[in-house]
Amino acid sequence: MSGSLPEPVNRRGRRRGLFLVAAHTAWLWLLLPAAAAVADGRVHPALPAASGLIVFVLLYLTLVAVPVAAVPVRPALHHAGLVLLALLGIGLATAYAAESDGWLTTLLYVCSAGAIGLTRPARAFAWAGGSVAAVLLIGAAHRLPAGDILPTALITALAGASAIAFLHFVRLVEELRRTQRELARTVVERERLRFAQDLHDLLGHTLSLIVVKAEVVRRLTVIDPQRAAAEAADIEGIGRTALTEVREAVTGYRGHDFSRELTNARTVLADVGIDVTVTENGHPLGAQADDTFRWVLREAVTNLLRHSQATRCAITVSTDTSRSELIISDNGVGGEPRPGTGLRGLTERLEQTGGTLQLGAAPGGGLQLTARIPADRTAAVTG
């Protein structure tokens, strides 16, 4: 069932609950005076009193086991059991309270069973209040001494209030445990998504570059073997770099900054015949902007290699007191951009830093990608 606890957790909780119910029988000692009165023949008729007391105890333990041990019982059946317990307790107290001590105590157990079994606090308090009122009314009807009625009523009220408070505490603890389990699952899922996104950003760029280089090698193999060999050596170097970056991603280490990524972008784009212009304005990038813009530039270069058919690319980096901004534009085929996995991942990265990512037509044709991060997230250093 959706939202239910795992089966091992349910089994453990149920075993613990049954143990608590078994230990709870020690609390039934308050009924010993009533049982002793039946055994000593001080209650008449004895058989209905003994039978009623036994049924009352068994029904009480059964009703307590439903919420404490998480016994699967329909609410309507459980509520009917509570009503039956209340009627039986009131009947025993009314019939025998005047003959011997201890019979008013049955209403204490009626109060506790309802306080534990009714999930809504308002209903539980109303049930407890009704139990206390029944103690007072039955005691007064039999003209019992106030020294017997008032302590029983007080203990009944305290038992009901403590049961409600304890049950509320138990529910809070269980809710906290469920929240902790859910948070643990959420953290694991977020880490999986982060790792998948990092691998996509790392390998998508590198594999695209290897494909482009391999096409160059294939074309040059016949007409310029020497240059083809040099391009093949580049592919080998790119593959080694990719292995290093994957290891860094696995260990969570990031030693590859934006300036190095910018140098690689210039080299890669120049190798495929794209003229690159880089403009840097303002202060050096802060740590957050440096890391985020590195991924933005990598994804932009990957898309240039795959789709743009561009011959020129302009990269502008600027930082001032309000924000850091990275603009990458080209003169390629342009068209209506359709963000894929990479661009969606970049958008999520920037949203996590409070930034934005925009993709649209460049002023002179082609596409323009703009990434912005607020200054309070960039920690820019003047100099």
N, C-alpha and C positions, 0 to 999 in steps of 0.2 A: 504494500500500500504506500502511496506517495506520502512522504513526510514522516513515515514511521521509523523507529530506530532499527538498526541492524539486528538480525535475529540473535546473535550471541549476546548483544547488549540486553535484549529483552529477557533472555533466559537467565542471565546473571541477576538482573533486577528482580525477576520473579522469585528466584531462589532466595535472594536476600529478603524479599518481602514476606515469604512464607516463614523464614526464620524469625522475623520480627513478630509475626502473628503468633507463632509458637511461644516466643518469649512473653508475649502480651498476656498469656493465660495467667501469669503470676499476679496480674492486676485484679484478677477475679476474687482475690481473698476478701474483698469487701462484701461479697455475697455469702461468706461463711456463716455469719450469724443467722441468716435466713435458712441456709441449708441445715444448720445445727438445730434450729427450731423444728424443722420437719422431721429430722432424725430422732429428736427427743419426744415427739408426739405432742408438741405444744401448738400445732397448727391443725385445724380440722376444716374440711376433710384433708387428709395428708396426701392421698394419691394425686388429686388434681394439682396441689401445690408443688409436689415433687416433679411431676411430669411437666408442668408449666415452667418450673425453674430450669430443668434440663434443656427443654426446647429453647428457652430464652437464651441460655449460655451458648448453645450450638448456633443459633441464628445470629447472635451477636458476633461471634468469631467469624462466621461466614461473611457477614456484611462488612466487617473490618478488613477481611482478606481481599475483597474486591478492589478497593483503591490502593491498599498498601502493597499487595502482591501482584497488582495489575491483572487480576483474573478477568478474562473476557466475558462480561455479562452485559446484556442490554440494559441501558439506563432505566427503561420503564420497569423491568423486572427488579432491578436494584432498589428503585424507589418504592415499589410495592413491598419489598422485604423490609425497608425501613418503617413503613406504615404498620406492617404486621408486628414488628418489634415494639413499636411505640404502643400499640393497642395491648400487646401481651404484657409489657412492663406496667402500663397503667392499670390493667386488670389485676395483676399480681399485687401491686401496691395497694390498690383499693380494697381487695378482698382480705389481705392478711396483715396490713400495717398495724391494725389495732390489736392483733393477737400476739405479735412478737416483734423484736427489733430487726432491722436490716432490710425490710422490704421496700422502703422508700429509695434505697440505694439502687434499685433496678432502673430508676429514672436517670441516674448518673450515667449508666451504660447506654441508655437510649440517647441521651444527649451526646455522648462521645461518638457513637456510631453515625449519627446524623452530621455532626461537625466534621467528621473525616470523610464521609461519603458524598456530601453535597458540594459540588464544585464551585457554585456561586457563593461568595462570602455573605451576601445579604440573606440568602436562604439558610445558610449554616447558622448565622447569628439568630435568625428568627426561630429556627429549630431549637437552639440552645435556650433561648428565652422562654419558649413554650415548655421545655423540660423543667426549667426552674419554677415556672408558674404551676406546673402540675405537682411538683413536690410540695409547694406551699398550700395549694388547694386541698390535696389529699390529706396532708398532715393536719390542716385546720378542720377538715370534715370529720376526722377521727379524734379531734381534740387531743392530739399528741402534745407533749411538752415542747415549748419553744426551744429548749436546749437540744432537742432531737431534730426538730424541723430546720431551724436556721443553719446549723453546721452542714446538714445534708444539702440544703439549697446552695450554700456558699461553695461547697466542694463541687457540686454539679455545675455551677456557673464557671468556676475556675477550670474544671476539666474541659468544658466546651470551648472556652476562650483559648486555653493552651493548645487544644487539638487543632483549632482553626489556625492559630499562629504557626504551629509546627508544620501543618500541612502546607501553608503558604510558603514557609521557608524551604521545605522539601521541593516544592514546585519551582521556586526561584533557583535552587541549586541545579535541578535537572535542566531548566531552561539555560542556565549558564553553561552546563556541560554540552548541551546541544549546540549552543552558539560557538563554543570552542571547537567542537568537531566541524561545524560548518566553516568557521574561519580557517581551520587547518586545510580543509578541502579547497577553499577559495584561494589560499596562498599557493597551494600546489598547482592549481589550474592556472593562476596568473604567472607562476614561474615557468610552466610549460609553454604558455603563450609567448612569454618574453623570450624564451630560448628558441622557439620556433621562428619568431620574428627576427631574432639576431642571425640565425642561420640563413634565413631567406635573404636578409640584407647583405650578409657576407658572401654567400655562394651565388646568389643571383647575379651580382655584379661580376664576380670572378669568372663564372662559367660563360657569361656573355662575352667577356673579353677573350677567353680562350677560344671560343667559337670564331670570333672575328679574326684573331691571330692565325687560327688554323686555316681559314679561307685564304688569308694572305699567303701563307706558306704553300698552299696548294697551287695558287696562281704563279708563284715565283719559282717553283721547283724546276720548271723547264727553262724559263728565260733568265733567271738569276739565282743559281744554286747557292751562291755565297750569302746573299741577303736572306734567302729562304732558311739557311742554317741559323743565321742570326735571329730570325723571327722564331724559329723552333726553340732556340735557347731562351728567348723571352717567355715562351709558353712554359718551359720548365721552371723558370724563376717565378712566374705567376702561380704555378701549381704549388711550389714550395711555400710561397707567401700565404696562399689559401690554407694550407695545412696548419701553418703557425697561427693564423687568425682563428681557425676552428678550435685549436687547443686553447687559445685565449678566451674564446667564448665559453668553452666548457668549464674553465676554471674561474670565470667571472672577471678575468683581468682585462683591462683596456689600456694598452700602451700606444695606441694608434690615434694621434690627435688630428685636428682639422687641417693644420698646415701640411702634414704629411699626406693626407688624403687629397688636398688641393694640388700638391706636386704630382701625385700619381694620376690625377684627372687630367692635368696638362699633358703628361707624357702619353697616356692612353689615347686621348682624343687627337693629339698630333700624329700619332702612329697611323690613324685611320683617315687622316686628311682633314680634320676639323680644326680650324684656326680658333684659338682660345684667347680671350682677353679677360684679365683679372684686375679688378679694382677693389682696393681695401681702404676704408675710411674710418676715422675715429679711433677709439680705444681698442686694445686687444680684447679678444673674446673671453668671457668668463668661462668657468669650467662647464656649466650646464649648457651654454650655447655652443661651446667647442664640441662637446660630445654629440649633441643633437644635430648640429649642422653637418657634422661628419657623415651621419647616416643620410641626411637629406642629399648631400652632394653625391654620395655613392649611388643612391637610387636614381638621381637625375642623370648621372653619367650612364648608368645601365640602360635607361630609357632612350637616351641619345643614341647609343650604340645599336639598340634593337629596332627602333621605330622612326627616328626623326628624319634620316637622309639629309641631315644638316651639313653645311660647310663652315658655319661660324657659330661660336658660342660665347656669350658674355656672362661672367660671374662677378657679382658685386657683393661685397661684404661690408657692412657698416654697423657701428655701435656708438650709441650716444647715451645720455643720461636716462632716457626713457625706454629704450629697447635695443635689441640686436636684430639685424635683418640680413637675410641671404636671398639674393635674386639670381636666378639662372634662366637665361633666355637663349633661344636659338632661332635660326632662319629656316627651319625644316618644313616638313609638310603641314604641320599644325593640325587643324581639324578639331572636332569636338573631343575633348579628353574623356576617357573612360577609366577611372581609377581602378587599378587592380589590387592584388594583395599587398604589393610593396607600398603603394601610395596610401592605402588604408592604414597600414602599419605606421607609416610616417605621421599621418594625421593623429593617430593615437599617441605616439611619442610626444608630439608637440602639445596636445591637449593635456597630457600629464604635467607639462612644465608651465601651463597657462598660456601657451602660444597658439599660433594659427598657421595653417598651410593653405595656400591658394594656388590654383592651377587654371590658367586661361591663355588667351591669345597674346602673343608678344606684339609690341608696337609695329615692328617691321615684318610681321609674318612669323610663322612658327609658334612655339609654345613658350610660356613664361611661368616659372615656378617661384613662388615667394613664400619664405618661411620667416616668421617673426616670433620673438620671445621677449616678454617684458623684462625690464632692467633688474627688477628685484629678484628675478630667477636666474639672472646671468652672472651676477657677482663680478662684473667687469672691473678690471684693474687699470687704473690710469697709469700712463707712462709714455 
